[in-house]
Amino acid sequence: GRAPEVRIDRYAENLRDCAERVSIVKGPFADLIKRAELAYESGLGAGSVIYLRKVFEMITFEVAEIAGIAVLRPSGKRRPFFDVLKEVNEKRNIIPQRYSSDGYKLFGQLSDVIHGDADEDDALLKFRPCLQLVLGVVDEVKRDNEFARAIDELGWSADDVSAIAHKAGAA
């Protein structure tokens, strides 16, 4: 019989083959960042932004869990991300200070693209700035963890550190 006609619509390379082309990001979110960059390189704006939002959500919920902040309502449903992010940021300052007054705006930008409020060209234009801001959140969490480790090594309690911070702020 006749063979069907086949047309390649899109070709995606194996992630391991492209490792040299994407930025070097280490840590638990490296795979998602690499996937975001590969989607961006393939011209998939919304696809690239989906990975960024996933990183932002994951790191926020991980910090919430560590900080003892509830992510679920008593009914078992997940709390609104805005509420969780606000509480996490108040307790652990995960949003870089430069845009900490409205850290939820980043999540809104990412969500707008994902929910179809931006076309692919807009999504591709927003990818790099959003990537920088998401990586800023990752860096803030990493920096906070390093400070916490140093404080523990010195044997200071969290109350001592809070008192020192308040005195410094009053000066």
N, C-alpha and C positions, 0 to 999 in steps of 0.2 A: 504494500500500500504506500500511499504518499506520506512523506514525513511532514510534520507540522512546521510552519515557519516560526522561527524564534528570533526575538529582538531583545538585545540587552538594553534595559531602560536605565539601570544604574549599576555600577560596579563598586563594591566596597572591599578594601584590602583588609587582611588580617591585622588585628591590633598589634601583634608581636612584630610584624614586618614594618610597622610604621613607628615604632618606639623612638627611633632617632629623630623623627621629624617633629614630634610634639614636644612641648616644654617639659622640662624635668621637674616633676612635682613628686615629692615623697610623702609617705604617710598613708593613712587609711582611705583618703579620698582620691589618691593618685589615679586609680583606674577610671573613676567617674570623670575627672578632669581631662584625662586623655581621650575618653570617649567624646566628651563635649568638644574638644578641639578637633578631633577627626570629623565629627558631624559638621562643624563649622567649615573645615577645609573642603568638605563635600558639598557645601552650599545648602546645608540643611539648617536654616536659622532656628526654627522652632525646636527641632531635635537637639540642637546644641544647648539651647536655653533650658530644656527639660532637665538635662544633667546638672546644670548649675543650680536649679531650684532644688533638686534632690540633695545635693551637697549641703545647701543652706538649711534645709529641713532636717537632715540627718544630724548635722553638727549641733543644731539647736536642741533637738530632742535628746541627744546624748548628754549634752551639758545639763539639761533639765533633770535627767535621770541621776546624774552624779550629784547635782545640787539638791536633790530631794524635792524637786518641783513636779507636781502632778501634771501629767499630759492627758490624762483621761478624766472625764466627768464621773460623778458617782454612778451614772447610768451605764458606764462602760464605753461611751462614745468619746472620741477624741475632742479635746478642748480646741477652740479656734486658735489657729496658729498665732494670730496677733497677740492674744492673751498670754500664751506660753512664751513667745519671744520677748514680750515686755517684761514679764517676771524674770526670765532668765537673764536678760540684759541688766535689770536692776540689781540682781544678785551677783552676777559674774562679769558684767561689762564685756560682752562678746562682740558688740558692734563697735568698729573703730570710732574714736572720738570725733573725727571729722564729720561724720554723718550720723552720730548716735542720737541726735534729737529726733530723727525720723528713720530708724532702722527698718521699720516695716515697709517703707517706700520701695526698698530693693525687692522685697518679696512681691510687692504689687507689680513692679516692672516685669519681673520674671513671670508672674501669673498672667499678666496681660498678653504676653507673647504666646504662652501655652494655650490660653483659652480663645485664641483667634482674634484678639483685639489689635493685632499687628500682622502685617504681611511678611513674607519671607525676607524681603529686602530690609524692612525695619528690624526684624529679628537679627539679621546678620550685622547690621549697624550697631545694635545694642549689645551684641555678644561680648566684644572686648571690654567695654566699660563694666558690664555686669560681671564678667570674669574677674576683673581686678577687685571689685567690691566683695565678691564672694571669697576670693583668696584673702582679702583683708580680714574677713571674719575668721577664717581658718587660722590666720596668723595671730589674731587676738587671743583665740582660745589656746593656741600653742604657747604664747607668751604668758598667759594667765597660769597655765599648767607649770611652766618653768618657775614662775614666781612662787607658786604654792609649794613646789618641791624645795626651793631655796629656804622658804619660811619654815618648812618642816625640818630641814637639815639643821637650821639654827635653833630649833626647839621653841620657836615663838608660837604663841597661840593666835588664833584668828582675832581674838579680842584685842590682843596687844597691837596687832597690825592695824586694826580699825581705829584704835585710840591714836596711834602714831599718824595715820592718814588724816584724822579729824584735826589734830594739832597742827599739822602741816597746812591744811586748808584754811585754818583760822589765822595763821601767821601772815 
